[in-house]
Amino acid sequence: MRWWAPCALLPGGLARDVLFDVADGRFAAVTEGAPAGDARRLPGIVLPGFANAHSHAFHRAIRGRTHDVGGTFWTWRERMYAVASRLDPDSYLTLARATYAEMALAGITAVGEFHYLHHAPGGARYDDPNAMAEALRQAAAEAGIRLTLLDACYLAGGLEGTGHVPLAGPGLRFGDGDAEAWAARVAALAPSAGMLVGAALHSVRAVPRAALPVVVEAAAGRPLHVHLSEQPAENEACQAHYGCTPTALLAAAAALGPATTAVHATHVTGEDVVTLGRTRTTICFCPTTERDLADGIGPARALRDAGSRLSLGSDQHAVIDLVEEARALEMHERLVSLRRGRFRPDELLAALTDHAGLGWPDAGRLEPGARADLVAVRLDSIRTAGSAPAQVLLCATAADVDTVVVGGQAVVEDGRHRLGDVGRLLADAIRPLWEGP
C-alpha cells in the first residue's frame, strides 16, 4: 500500500510531497519530494496518529446531561454513577464501539481505557470475571483502533481524614475486594494483536496505602496510570490521613517513574512538580474535562520543564477532539501566565501523539519502521483555510480530519467511518440507558 500527501509533519519538521510505503502494518519508507504516481492521495497535511491517553468509555453516555444542576465534580459524579449502574457487557460493547468510532473520526489511533466498571450491579461476578473488559476489546477492534486496557484497582469509596470509606451502591461494581484479587483477575486477561493489558491505581482515594505495593508489583513491565490530585479535596484528605500529598504517597510506594502516567495533576505543589519531573513520570492532561468539571488548570509548562513528558486524554468525553485538547494545553497556559507561545506547535504535537505511555513506543511517528498510523487533516475548511500547515493544531478541529489509517488500514475516509453513521450508533447506544426502568 502507498499513500501520498502534499505535506506532512515528519520527525524533522514540515515536509512536502511525501510518499508513504506501507508493508505489514508499518512504514517501509517515507520519502520527501516524491511524485504521487499510483499512490492513494491524501488531502491537506498528514500527522502521526493521535494517542488518547485517558478514556472512560461509558462516560460518553452522560455528555450533554449534566449541565442543568451546576455544582461540582462531586455532583457530576452522581449522574455518572447512575449510568454505571445500568450497563452490562452487551450494552457496554454497543456504547464503547460507538465511542471508539467517534475517536477514530477525530484522528485517534490508540486509546488508553481507564477501566473500572468491572462487575455486575452489587458487585456480583459475571461468569467471565473480565466480561466487561472483553466487551472493550471487541469494541476497539470493530472501531479500528488499538486499545491499552488500563485495568484499575478500586478498593474504597473515598478517603476522609479518619480513613478510607467502604465501597457502596454503584461503586460496588468497581471493586475486587482486595488488591490480590484484583491482580489475579487482571492476570487472566491476555493481550492480543490490538490490545495491551496495563494497570491503574484509580487514585489514592480509592486504593489504601497498604495495597499500593501489590498494584505496583502486578504492573511491573506494563503501563501504570493513576488519577492524581484532580481535586483539592483529595489533597486535603490525603494530608489529613497520611500526612503527605498524593504525589508523595505514590513516590514512597515506588509507584512513580517512566512507566507511570499521572492523570490531571491539577492541584500539585511545587515539591510535587519536582518529584514528578525527577521520576520522569508522564503527565496526562485532559483540558476539556478539567474545565467541564471546573477542576482547575494544572501546571503543564512547569511539569514539562521539570522533566515530565506530557500526553493528552478526552477522559469523560465532554468533547472527543484531541486537536482541541492539544490547543487547550496552550490556551490554558496563556490564561494563567498572560503570555502566548507557552508551548510550541511541535511540543503540542508531541503530547498529541505520545503513544509510549500506552505501551506502544513504536507508534506516533511518521518514519520507517514505525506503525503505519496517519491522520490527514484538511487545510481547505472554513477553519483551516489560509493557515500555515505547521500551525494547523492551533486552528483545526476534529471536523477537519479527513482520513485515518491505523496499522496501514484505512478506518476513516472522506470523513466517514467504516462502520457508517457513528452519530446513529451513539444515539442507539445511549438512548436505552436513559429510557430504561
ABEGO torsion letter per residue (X at the ends): XBBBBABBBBAAEBBBGBBBBBBGGBBABBBBGBBAEABBBBBEBBBBBBBBABBBAAAAAABGAAAAAEEBAAAAAAAAAAAAAABBAAAAAAAAAAAAAAAAAAGBABBBBBBABABBBGGBBBABAAAAAAAAAAAAAAAGBBBBBBBBBBABAEBBAAEBBBBBEAAAAABAGBAAAAAAAAAABBBBAABBBBBBBABAAABBAAAAAAAAAAABGBBBBBBBGABAAAAAAAAAAAGBBAAAAAAAAGABEAABBBBGGABBBAAAAAAAAAAGBBBBBBAAAAAAAGAEBBBAAAAAAAGBBBBBBAEAGABBBAAAAAAAAAAAAAAAAGBBGABBAAAAAAAAABAAAAGBAABGBBBBGBBBBBBBBBAABAAABGBBAAAAAAABBAAABABBBBGGBBABBGGBBAAEBAAAAAAAAAAAAAABX
